Structure formats: C-alpha cells, structure tokens
Amino acid sequence: ESYTDLDLLLCFVDCLFRKDNRIALKKNLELR
C-alpha cells in the first residue's frame, strides 16, 4: 500500500495531538 495525502494528514494530526497531549490533559484537569 502507498501512503495517501489523507494518511499523511492523519499522521501529522496524530503527532500534534501527542505533542500537545500533556497540555490538553492539564487544561482538562484544571477545568474540572
């Protein structure tokens, strides 16, 4: 299988999510 633009986009988003995951979790905890 060859990678499509969508696959690359999903990977990019996933990388961003992982990078900002700690910040997001911290904000979620503060909101509760």
mmCIF file as gemmi writes it, N, C-alpha and C atoms, coordinates in Angstrom:
data_model
loop_
_atom_site.group_PDB
_atom_site.id
_atom_site.type_symbol
_atom_site.label_atom_id
_atom_site.label_alt_id
_atom_site.label_comp_id
_atom_site.label_asym_id
_atom_site.label_entity_id
_atom_site.label_seq_id
_atom_site.pdbx_PDB_ins_code
_atom_site.Cartn_x
_atom_site.Cartn_y
_atom_site.Cartn_z
_atom_site.occupancy
_atom_site.B_iso_or_equiv
_atom_site.pdbx_formal_charge
_atom_site.auth_seq_id
_atom_site.auth_asym_id
_atom_site.pdbx_PDB_model_num
ATOM 1 N N . GLU Axp A 1 ? 0.837 -1.211 0 1 0 ? 1 A 1
ATOM 2 C CA . GLU Axp A 1 ? 0 0 0 1 0 ? 1 A 1
ATOM 3 C C . GLU Axp A 1 ? 0.866 1.253 0 1 0 ? 1 A 1
ATOM 4 N N . SER Axp A 2 ? 0.396 2.258 -0.717 1 0 ? 2 A 1
ATOM 5 C CA . SER Axp A 2 ? 1.124 3.527 -0.742 1 0 ? 2 A 1
ATOM 6 C C . SER Axp A 2 ? 0.39 4.532 0.138 1 0 ? 2 A 1
ATOM 7 N N . TYR Axp A 3 ? 1.144 5.416 0.733 1 0 ? 3 A 1
ATOM 8 C CA . TYR Axp A 3 ? 0.524 6.413 1.599 1 0 ? 3 A 1
ATOM 9 C C . TYR Axp A 3 ? -0.203 7.469 0.78 1 0 ? 3 A 1
ATOM 10 N N . THR Axp A 4 ? -1.386 7.844 1.26 1 0 ? 4 A 1
ATOM 11 C CA . THR Axp A 4 ? -2.145 8.885 0.572 1 0 ? 4 A 1
ATOM 12 C C . THR Axp A 4 ? -1.998 10.182 1.348 1 0 ? 4 A 1
ATOM 13 N N . ASP Axp A 5 ? -2.468 11.278 0.768 1 0 ? 5 A 1
ATOM 14 C CA . ASP Axp A 5 ? -2.39 12.57 1.456 1 0 ? 5 A 1
ATOM 15 C C . ASP Axp A 5 ? -3.165 12.508 2.767 1 0 ? 5 A 1
ATOM 16 N N . LEU Axp A 6 ? -4.26 11.748 2.776 1 0 ? 6 A 1
ATOM 17 C CA . LEU Axp A 6 ? -5.071 11.628 3.981 1 0 ? 6 A 1
ATOM 18 C C . LEU Axp A 6 ? -4.286 10.908 5.08 1 0 ? 6 A 1
ATOM 19 N N . ASP Axp A 7 ? -3.577 9.856 4.704 1 0 ? 7 A 1
ATOM 20 C CA . ASP Axp A 7 ? -2.773 9.122 5.683 1 0 ? 7 A 1
ATOM 21 C C . ASP Axp A 7 ? -1.724 10.036 6.297 1 0 ? 7 A 1
ATOM 22 N N . LEU Axp A 8 ? -1.076 10.833 5.451 1 0 ? 8 A 1
ATOM 23 C CA . LEU Axp A 8 ? -0.049 11.751 5.936 1 0 ? 8 A 1
ATOM 24 C C . LEU Axp A 8 ? -0.661 12.803 6.844 1 0 ? 8 A 1
ATOM 25 N N . LEU Axp A 9 ? -1.848 13.281 6.489 1 0 ? 9 A 1
ATOM 26 C CA . LEU Axp A 9 ? -2.533 14.294 7.284 1 0 ? 9 A 1
ATOM 27 C C . LEU Axp A 9 ? -2.904 13.725 8.644 1 0 ? 9 A 1
ATOM 28 N N . LEU Axp A 10 ? -3.435 12.506 8.656 1 0 ? 10 A 1
ATOM 29 C CA . LEU Axp A 10 ? -3.816 11.869 9.92 1 0 ? 10 A 1
ATOM 30 C C . LEU Axp A 10 ? -2.583 11.659 10.797 1 0 ? 10 A 1
ATOM 31 N N . CYS Axp A 11 ? -1.481 11.275 10.193 1 0 ? 11 A 1
ATOM 32 C CA . CYS Axp A 11 ? -0.243 11.071 10.937 1 0 ? 11 A 1
ATOM 33 C C . CYS Axp A 11 ? 0.233 12.39 11.531 1 0 ? 11 A 1
ATOM 34 N N . PHE Axp A 12 ? 0.153 13.463 10.728 1 0 ? 12 A 1
ATOM 35 C CA . PHE Axp A 12 ? 0.57 14.785 11.176 1 0 ? 12 A 1
ATOM 36 C C . PHE Axp A 12 ? -0.277 15.242 12.359 1 0 ? 12 A 1
ATOM 37 N N . VAL Axp A 13 ? -1.593 15.057 12.244 1 0 ? 13 A 1
ATOM 38 C CA . VAL Axp A 13 ? -2.51 15.446 13.317 1 0 ? 13 A 1
ATOM 39 C C . VAL Axp A 13 ? -2.226 14.621 14.571 1 0 ? 13 A 1
ATOM 40 N N . ASP Axp A 14 ? -1.971 13.331 14.367 1 0 ? 14 A 1
ATOM 41 C CA . ASP Axp A 14 ? -1.69 12.448 15.493 1 0 ? 14 A 1
ATOM 42 C C . ASP Axp A 14 ? -0.421 12.903 16.205 1 0 ? 14 A 1
ATOM 43 N N . CYS Axp A 15 ? 0.598 13.294 15.42 1 0 ? 15 A 1
ATOM 44 C CA . CYS Axp A 15 ? 1.843 13.772 16.014 1 0 ? 15 A 1
ATOM 45 C C . CYS Axp A 15 ? 1.584 15.044 16.824 1 0 ? 15 A 1
ATOM 46 N N . LEU Axp A 16 ? 0.771 15.945 16.294 1 0 ? 16 A 1
ATOM 47 C CA . LEU Axp A 16 ? 0.448 17.181 17.006 1 0 ? 16 A 1
ATOM 48 C C . LEU Axp A 16 ? -0.304 16.868 18.287 1 0 ? 16 A 1
ATOM 49 N N . PHE Axp A 17 ? -1.24 15.911 18.207 1 0 ? 17 A 1
ATOM 50 C CA . PHE Axp A 17 ? -2.036 15.541 19.37 1 0 ? 17 A 1
ATOM 51 C C . PHE Axp A 17 ? -1.136 14.976 20.466 1 0 ? 17 A 1
ATOM 52 N N . ARG Axp A 18 ? -0.21 14.117 20.064 1 0 ? 18 A 1
ATOM 53 C CA . ARG Axp A 18 ? 0.707 13.525 21.046 1 0 ? 18 A 1
ATOM 54 C C . ARG Axp A 18 ? 1.578 14.607 21.673 1 0 ? 18 A 1
ATOM 55 N N . LYS Axp A 19 ? 2.02 15.556 20.851 1 0 ? 19 A 1
ATOM 56 C CA . LYS Axp A 19 ? 2.881 16.635 21.332 1 0 ? 19 A 1
ATOM 57 C C . LYS Axp A 19 ? 2.143 17.515 22.336 1 0 ? 19 A 1
ATOM 58 N N . ASP Axp A 20 ? 0.861 17.793 22.056 1 0 ? 20 A 1
ATOM 59 C CA . ASP Axp A 20 ? 0.089 18.693 22.916 1 0 ? 20 A 1
ATOM 60 C C . ASP Axp A 20 ? -0.758 17.943 23.933 1 0 ? 20 A 1
ATOM 61 N N . ASN Axp A 21 ? -0.588 16.608 23.987 1 0 ? 21 A 1
ATOM 62 C CA . ASN Axp A 21 ? -1.436 15.788 24.844 1 0 ? 21 A 1
ATOM 63 C C . ASN Axp A 21 ? -1.314 16.194 26.311 1 0 ? 21 A 1
ATOM 64 N N . ARG Axp A 22 ? -0.084 16.4 26.791 1 0 ? 22 A 1
ATOM 65 C CA . ARG Axp A 22 ? 0.11 16.77 28.194 1 0 ? 22 A 1
ATOM 66 C C . ARG Axp A 22 ? -0.558 18.102 28.502 1 0 ? 22 A 1
ATOM 67 N N . ILE Axp A 23 ? -0.41 19.065 27.603 1 0 ? 23 A 1
ATOM 68 C CA . ILE Axp A 23 ? -1.012 20.387 27.805 1 0 ? 23 A 1
ATOM 69 C C . ILE Axp A 23 ? -2.531 20.258 27.845 1 0 ? 23 A 1
ATOM 70 N N . ALA Axp A 24 ? -3.084 19.469 26.936 1 0 ? 24 A 1
ATOM 71 C CA . ALA Axp A 24 ? -4.53 19.282 26.88 1 0 ? 24 A 1
ATOM 72 C C . ALA Axp A 24 ? -5.034 18.612 28.149 1 0 ? 24 A 1
ATOM 73 N N . LEU Axp A 25 ? -4.318 17.586 28.605 1 0 ? 25 A 1
ATOM 74 C CA . LEU Axp A 25 ? -4.729 16.89 29.825 1 0 ? 25 A 1
ATOM 75 C C . LEU Axp A 25 ? -4.683 17.836 31.014 1 0 ? 25 A 1
ATOM 76 N N . LYS Axp A 26 ? -3.643 18.657 31.076 1 0 ? 26 A 1
ATOM 77 C CA . LYS Axp A 26 ? -3.509 19.605 32.18 1 0 ? 26 A 1
ATOM 78 C C . LYS Axp A 26 ? -4.68 20.584 32.183 1 0 ? 26 A 1
ATOM 79 N N . LYS Axp A 27 ? -5.042 21.084 30.983 1 0 ? 27 A 1
ATOM 80 C CA . LYS Axp A 27 ? -6.161 22.027 30.885 1 0 ? 27 A 1
ATOM 81 C C . LYS Axp A 27 ? -7.469 21.351 31.291 1 0 ? 27 A 1
ATOM 82 N N . ASN Axp A 28 ? -7.649 20.104 30.871 1 0 ? 28 A 1
ATOM 83 C CA . ASN Axp A 28 ? -8.873 19.379 31.213 1 0 ? 28 A 1
ATOM 84 C C . ASN Axp A 28 ? -8.977 19.195 32.717 1 0 ? 28 A 1
ATOM 85 N N . LEU Axp A 29 ? -7.866 18.907 33.37 1 0 ? 29 A 1
ATOM 86 C CA . LEU Axp A 29 ? -7.885 18.717 34.813 1 0 ? 29 A 1
ATOM 87 C C . LEU Axp A 29 ? -8.203 20.034 35.515 1 0 ? 29 A 1
ATOM 88 N N . GLU Axp A 30 ? -7.686 21.131 34.972 1 0 ? 30 A 1
ATOM 89 C CA . GLU Axp A 30 ? -7.929 22.44 35.581 1 0 ? 30 A 1
ATOM 90 C C . GLU Axp A 30 ? -9.387 22.86 35.43 1 0 ? 30 A 1
ATOM 91 N N . LEU Axp A 31 ? -10.024 22.419 34.328 1 0 ? 31 A 1
ATOM 92 C CA . LEU Axp A 31 ? -11.419 22.8 34.077 1 0 ? 31 A 1
ATOM 93 C C . LEU Axp A 31 ? -12.376 22.073 35.025 1 0 ? 31 A 1
ATOM 94 N N . ARG Axp A 32 ? -11.976 20.883 35.483 1 0 ? 32 A 1
ATOM 95 C CA . ARG Axp A 32 ? -12.866 20.107 36.35 1 0 ? 32 A 1
ATOM 96 C C . ARG Axp A 32 ? -12.945 20.695 37.747 1 0 ? 32 A 1
